[in-house]
Amino acid sequence: MLGEIGRQNLILQYCQYLLSSQINYTLTNFAEHVEGINHDAINRQLGKEKLRLKSFGRM
């Protein structure tokens, strides 16, 4: 499992991915570009988070 820092880093990476991806912005495609973690693990971690628009301004 990811620790708090790993979870924060994953969320930041995912948000950056969404902002920069213009065509294929699926979680499966994101998982293919993150080393050492698979789609299911990312899905579980992101499912625990409540991402709000205000959060993006702090990143």
Secondary structure as GFF3:
##gff-version 3
##sequence-region A 1 59
A	DSSP	alpha_helix	4	20	.	.	.	ID=ss1
A	DSSP	alpha_helix	27	32	.	.	.	ID=ss2
A	DSSP	alpha_helix	39	47	.	.	.	ID=ss3
A	DSSP	alpha_helix	53	58	.	.	.	ID=ss4
###
